[in-house]
Amino acid sequence: MLGSAPVWFVRFSPFHSHIHHFQADKDGIALIFCEEQLEAKYRALVQGKTILESSLHANLSEHLNSEIGLGTIRSISTAKEWLRGSFLFQRIRKNPNYYAVGKNENQTWEERVDDLVIQSVEKLRQTQLVEAPADSSGGEELISTDYGDIMSKLYIKQSTMGLILALPDRPTLREIVSDFCPTGLLLLMFTTRKLEMISAAEE
């Protein structure tokens, strides 16, 4: 045990490569070292008796931002398709109470999930993390900004990035301390340097 977290050791057989052909084994061995009172929990997990739930909804804006930066998501429509193909979408339909995502009686789950996408993308737009210029077909193409790239590369939460970008050009110590915890201050120092480099390049 490390602290209160179980230690996982996973061993998978290596890839066997041939010319123009890659083949991987489909099985492996996983060892879980945990306290005795947790043994039943992990036995149920590996035997498929534990129902798994998604945590994607808790950081949906951050995941959408990263996928937009990678080019996986290029528009609102592809963002909707991406989320509809996720494990989160499957679980929301099966266990909506867990996710506290309600819907109107005349609304399908597809439409409700589409609303989540639109809301998350709008948050990203409002905090200057993505742009949506009109494309040639009359729709909107989603493009990650430099700020969005920083957020993705440094694993910054959307709410924290919003606070950073909302600071004045020359913030006072009082303004900084009131908005950020000690860990956030270190993150702010690192991020500020990146933002300064962007500003200098734009000038």
Secondary structure, 3 states (H helix, E strand, C coil): CECCECEEEEEECCCEEECCEEECCCCEEEEEECCHHHHHHHHHHHCCCCCCCCCHHHHHHHHHHHHHHHCCCCEHHHHHHHHHCCHHHHHHHHCHHHHCCCCCCCCCHHHHHHHHHHHHHHHHHHCCCEECCECCCCCEECEECHHHHHHHHCCCCHHHHHHHHHCCCCCCHHHHHHHCCHHHHHHHHHHHHHHHHHHHHHC
